[in-house]
Amino acid sequence: MAKRIAFILTAVLLVYLGFAFSRGLDLLNTDNSAVKLLGLCVLVLPLLGGWLIVREIRFGFKSSSMGQQVAEDLLPSREIKPRSPQADEYLESAVARTKDAQNIWQNWFCVALGYDLVGERKLARESMQYAVELLEKQ
């Protein structure tokens, strides 16, 4: 369900960025230099937005495929509820495992899952990005 929603929102955003790019081109074709500058600025925003979309989709696909490569015994059990004492315990064990072997991307993947379980989304994302970087270095 989440993938379907992400696909729909991405499609809507791409249509919007297409319209913005088209308006930017229209503004570039005017005689007024201030309007041309505005058109150039309007062109930059859809290009930046498109790059961000591609980057986020790549990150999502990579992190999803990484989850299939991690051993089941390292992943949190389905009984662990978010923001529970069991989630805290899982995070502590994942962090301890990572301290012993910091160059293994599976450990950082598990740390990211642990942070997500305890509600630390920013730290979870940073840990997942580091896990992706480690995987790409291999």
Backbone as numpy.savetxt, mean C-alpha at the origin, in Angstrom:
# Nx Ny Nz CAx CAy CAz Cx Cy Cz
-14.31 -9.16 -1.40 -15.13 -7.97 -1.40 -14.26 -6.71 -1.40
-13.19 -6.72 -0.60 -12.32 -5.55 -0.52 -11.62 -5.31 -1.85
-11.24 -6.38 -2.54 -10.59 -6.21 -3.84 -11.56 -5.61 -4.86
-12.81 -6.03 -4.79 -13.81 -5.49 -5.71 -14.03 -4.00 -5.46
-14.12 -3.61 -4.21 -14.29 -2.20 -3.87 -13.08 -1.40 -4.32
-11.88 -1.94 -4.08 -10.66 -1.25 -4.51 -10.64 -1.09 -6.03
-11.08 -2.10 -6.76 -11.12 -2.03 -8.22 -12.10 -0.95 -8.68
-13.27 -0.90 -8.08 -14.29 0.10 -8.46 -13.79 1.51 -8.16
-13.23 1.71 -6.97 -12.72 3.04 -6.61 -11.56 3.46 -7.51
-10.71 2.51 -7.87 -9.60 2.82 -8.77 -10.12 3.20 -10.14
-11.12 2.48 -10.63 -11.70 2.81 -11.94 -12.32 4.20 -11.93
-13.05 4.53 -10.87 -13.66 5.86 -10.77 -12.58 6.94 -10.72
-11.54 6.69 -9.95 -10.45 7.66 -9.84 -9.73 7.84 -11.18
-9.54 6.75 -11.92 -8.90 6.85 -13.23 -9.75 7.66 -14.21
-11.06 7.49 -14.15 -11.95 8.29 -15.01 -11.82 9.77 -14.64
-11.82 10.05 -13.34 -11.65 11.43 -12.89 -10.32 12.01 -13.34
-9.25 11.23 -13.19 -7.93 11.70 -13.61 -7.89 11.92 -15.12
-8.60 11.09 -15.88 -8.69 11.28 -17.33 -9.36 12.59 -17.68
-10.44 12.90 -16.99 -11.13 14.18 -17.22 -10.23 15.36 -16.83
-9.54 15.23 -15.73 -8.64 16.31 -15.31 -7.52 16.50 -16.32
-6.98 15.41 -16.83 -5.93 15.50 -17.85 -6.46 16.18 -19.10
-7.67 15.83 -19.50 -8.29 16.45 -20.67 -8.48 17.96 -20.47
-8.92 18.36 -19.28 -9.10 19.80 -19.01 -7.75 20.50 -19.00
-6.74 19.85 -18.52 -5.40 20.44 -18.54 -4.93 20.69 -19.97
-5.19 19.74 -20.85 -4.83 19.92 -22.27 -5.61 21.07 -22.88
-6.89 21.18 -22.54 -7.70 22.30 -23.04 -7.14 23.64 -22.58
-6.72 23.70 -21.33 -6.16 24.94 -20.80 -4.82 25.28 -21.46
-4.06 24.28 -21.84 -2.79 24.53 -22.52 -2.98 25.12 -23.91
-4.13 24.88 -24.52 -4.39 25.35 -25.88 -4.98 26.76 -25.93
-4.91 27.51 -24.84 -5.42 28.88 -24.83 -4.29 29.85 -25.14
-4.65 31.12 -25.33 -3.66 32.14 -25.65 -3.07 32.81 -24.40
-3.75 32.74 -23.29 -3.32 33.39 -22.07 -2.22 32.57 -21.38
-1.11 33.20 -21.07 0.01 32.47 -20.46 -0.30 32.01 -19.03
-1.08 32.77 -18.29 -1.45 32.37 -16.94 -2.33 31.13 -16.98
-3.22 31.08 -17.95 -4.10 29.92 -18.09 -3.30 28.70 -18.55
-2.30 28.94 -19.41 -1.42 27.85 -19.83 -0.66 27.27 -18.63
-0.20 28.13 -17.75 0.50 27.67 -16.55 -0.44 26.84 -15.67
-1.67 27.31 -15.55 -2.67 26.56 -14.80 -2.92 25.20 -15.46
-2.96 25.18 -16.78 -3.14 23.92 -17.51 -2.01 22.95 -17.25
-0.80 23.48 -17.21 0.36 22.63 -16.92 0.25 22.03 -15.51
-0.16 22.86 -14.57 -0.35 22.37 -13.20 -1.45 21.32 -13.13
-2.52 21.54 -13.89 -3.62 20.58 -13.91 -3.17 19.26 -14.54
-2.24 19.30 -15.48 -1.71 18.08 -16.09 -0.85 17.28 -15.11
-0.14 17.98 -14.25 0.76 17.29 -13.33 -0.03 16.46 -12.32
-1.16 16.96 -11.86 -1.93 16.24 -10.84 -2.40 14.86 -11.31
-2.99 14.71 -12.51 -3.38 13.35 -12.93 -2.18 12.43 -13.13
-1.06 12.98 -13.60 0.13 12.14 -13.75 0.61 11.64 -12.40
0.64 12.52 -11.42 1.04 12.13 -10.07 0.04 11.12 -9.49
-1.24 11.38 -9.68 -2.27 10.47 -9.19 -2.16 9.09 -9.83
-1.91 9.05 -11.13 -1.75 7.77 -11.81 -0.56 7.00 -11.29
0.55 7.71 -11.06 1.74 7.06 -10.52 1.46 6.49 -9.12
0.74 7.25 -8.30 0.41 6.77 -6.95 -0.50 5.54 -7.00
-1.44 5.54 -7.94 -2.33 4.39 -8.08 -1.53 3.14 -8.45
-0.65 3.28 -9.44 0.16 2.14 -9.87 1.02 1.65 -8.72
1.61 2.56 -7.99 2.47 2.18 -6.86 1.69 1.42 -5.79
0.50 1.90 -5.46 -0.31 1.25 -4.43 -0.83 -0.11 -4.88
-1.20 -0.23 -6.14 -1.68 -1.51 -6.66 -0.54 -2.53 -6.65
0.65 -2.11 -7.07 1.81 -3.01 -7.03 2.07 -3.47 -5.59
2.02 -2.54 -4.65 2.24 -2.87 -3.25 1.20 -3.87 -2.76
-0.05 -3.66 -3.14 -1.11 -4.57 -2.72 -0.94 -5.97 -3.28
-0.61 -6.06 -4.56 -0.41 -7.38 -5.16 0.81 -8.08 -4.57
1.89 -7.34 -4.36 3.10 -7.95 -3.79 2.84 -8.45 -2.38
2.21 -7.63 -1.55 1.97 -8.05 -0.17 0.98 -9.22 -0.12
0.04 -9.25 -1.04 -0.90 -10.36 -1.09 -0.21 -11.65 -1.50
0.66 -11.58 -2.49 1.37 -12.79 -2.91 2.38 -13.24 -1.85
2.92 -12.29 -1.10 3.85 -12.65 -0.03 3.14 -13.46 1.05
1.89 -13.13 1.32 1.13 -13.84 2.34 0.96 -15.31 2.02
0.96 -15.64 0.73 0.81 -17.04 0.33 2.13 -17.80 0.46
3.23 -17.09 0.59 4.54 -17.72 0.67 5.03 -17.92 2.11
4.33 -17.35 3.06 4.74 -17.46 4.47 4.18 -18.75 5.05
4.99 -19.43 5.84 4.56 -20.68 6.48 3.37 -20.43 7.40
2.44 -21.37 7.40 1.21 -21.23 8.20 1.49 -21.06 9.69
2.53 -21.72 10.19 2.80 -21.65 11.63 3.30 -20.27 12.06
3.76 -19.45 11.11 4.20 -18.09 11.44 3.04 -17.09 11.46
1.97 -17.40 10.74 0.84 -16.49 10.63 -0.03 -16.54 11.89
-0.72 -15.45 12.18 -1.62 -15.47 13.35 -2.82 -16.37 13.09
-3.30 -17.02 14.12 -4.47 -17.88 13.96 -5.71 -17.01 13.74
-6.71 -17.61 13.16 -7.95 -16.85 12.85 -8.74 -16.53 14.12
-8.41 -17.18 15.23 -9.13 -16.92 16.48 -8.67 -15.62 17.15
-7.55 -15.09 16.73 -7.04 -13.86 17.36 -7.90 -12.68 16.93
-8.49 -12.04 17.88 -9.31 -10.86 17.63 -8.44 -9.61 17.60
-8.77 -8.65 16.74 -8.00 -7.39 16.73 -8.08 -6.69 18.08
-6.97 -6.07 18.45 -6.83 -5.30 19.70 -7.16 -6.13 20.94
-6.72 -7.37 20.92 -6.93 -8.25 22.07 -5.57 -8.59 22.68
-5.59 -9.19 23.87 -4.31 -9.61 24.47 -3.58 -10.64 23.59
-4.33 -11.48 22.88 -3.70 -12.45 21.99 -2.99 -11.74 20.83
-3.56 -10.64 20.37 -2.92 -9.86 19.30 -1.61 -9.26 19.81
-1.62 -8.76 21.03 -0.39 -8.23 21.63 0.68 -9.32 21.75
0.26 -10.51 22.17 1.21 -11.63 22.29 1.79 -12.01 20.94
0.94 -12.04 19.90 1.43 -12.38 18.56 2.45 -11.34 18.09
2.16 -10.07 18.32 3.09 -9.02 17.92 4.42 -9.17 18.66
4.36 -9.41 19.95 5.59 -9.57 20.73 6.43 -10.74 20.21
5.78 -11.85 19.89 6.53 -13.00 19.38 7.11 -12.73 17.99
6.37 -12.00 17.15 6.88 -11.67 15.82 8.06 -10.71 15.92
7.98 -9.74 16.81 9.09 -8.80 16.99 10.31 -9.53 17.54
10.12 -10.43 18.49 11.24 -11.19 19.05 11.90 -12.05 17.97
11.09 -12.68 17.13 11.63 -13.50 16.05 12.40 -12.64 15.05
11.94 -11.42 14.83 12.59 -10.53 13.87 13.90 -9.99 14.43
13.99 -9.78 15.73 15.25 -9.31 16.32 16.38 -10.31 16.09
16.04 -11.58 16.06 17.06 -12.62 15.85 17.47 -12.74 14.39
16.56 -12.44 13.47 16.86 -12.56 12.03 16.20 -11.41 11.29
16.88 -10.28 11.24 16.28 -9.07 10.68 16.25 -9.03 9.15
17.00 -9.90 8.49 17.06 -9.86 7.03 16.09 -10.83 6.37
15.22 -11.44 7.14 14.25 -12.38 6.58 12.92 -11.67 6.41
12.45 -11.58 5.17 11.25 -10.80 4.89 10.01 -11.40 5.53
9.97 -12.73 5.72 8.81 -13.36 6.34 8.60 -12.85 7.76
9.71 -12.60 8.46 9.59 -12.07 9.83 8.97 -10.69 9.82
9.40 -9.84 8.89 8.84 -8.49 8.82 7.39 -8.52 8.37
7.03 -9.48 7.53 5.64 -9.66 7.12 4.78 -9.96 8.35
5.28 -10.85 9.20 4.54 -11.20 10.42 4.47 -10.03 11.39
5.53 -9.24 11.47 5.49 -8.03 12.31 4.41 -7.08 11.80
4.32 -6.95 10.48 3.29 -6.08 9.89 1.90 -6.59 10.25
1.69 -7.90 10.19 0.39 -8.45 10.57 0.10 -8.20 12.05
1.15 -8.32 12.87 0.98 -8.07 14.30 0.60 -6.63 14.59
1.29 -5.70 13.94 0.94 -4.29 14.13 -0.48 -4.01 13.66
-0.89 -4.65 12.57 -2.25 -4.46 12.09 -3.26 -4.99 13.10
-2.95 -6.12 13.70 -3.86 -6.70 14.70 -4.02 -5.81 15.93
-2.95 -5.12 16.32 -3.06 -4.26 17.51 -3.55 -2.86 17.16
-3.77 -2.59 15.88 -4.34 -1.31 15.47 -3.33 -0.25 15.08
-2.08 -0.61 14.92 -1.03 0.34 14.53 -0.84 0.28 13.01
-1.74 0.89 12.28 -1.75 0.80 10.81 -0.49 1.41 10.18
-0.03 2.51 10.69 1.15 3.15 10.10 2.38 2.25 10.25
2.58 1.71 11.44 3.72 0.81 11.65 3.56 -0.47 10.85
2.33 -0.94 10.70 2.08 -2.13 9.90 2.47 -1.90 8.45
2.11 -0.75 7.92 2.44 -0.43 6.53 3.95 -0.29 6.34
4.61 0.37 7.27 6.06 0.53 7.18 6.76 -0.82 7.24
6.30 -1.70 8.11 6.89 -3.03 8.22 6.66 -3.84 6.95
5.47 -3.72 6.37 5.17 -4.44 5.14 6.02 -3.90 3.99
6.20 -2.59 3.94 7.05 -2.02 2.89 8.49 -2.51 3.03
8.96 -2.63 4.25 10.31 -3.14 4.46 10.39 -4.61 4.05
9.35 -5.37 4.34 9.33 -6.78 3.92 9.37 -6.89 2.40
8.65 -6.02 1.70 8.67 -6.01 0.24 10.06 -5.66 -0.26
10.71 -4.67 0.36 12.07 -4.30 -0.03 13.04 -5.46 0.14
12.92 -6.16 1.27 13.80 -7.31 1.51 13.57 -8.41 0.48
12.32 -8.64 0.13 12.00 -9.67 -0.87 12.57 -9.29 -2.24
12.49 -8.01 -2.58 12.99 -7.57 -3.88 14.51 -7.64 -3.95
15.20 -7.54 -2.82 16.65 -7.62 -2.80 17.15 -9.05 -3.03
16.31 -10.01 -2.73 16.72 -11.42 -2.87 16.83 -11.84 -4.31
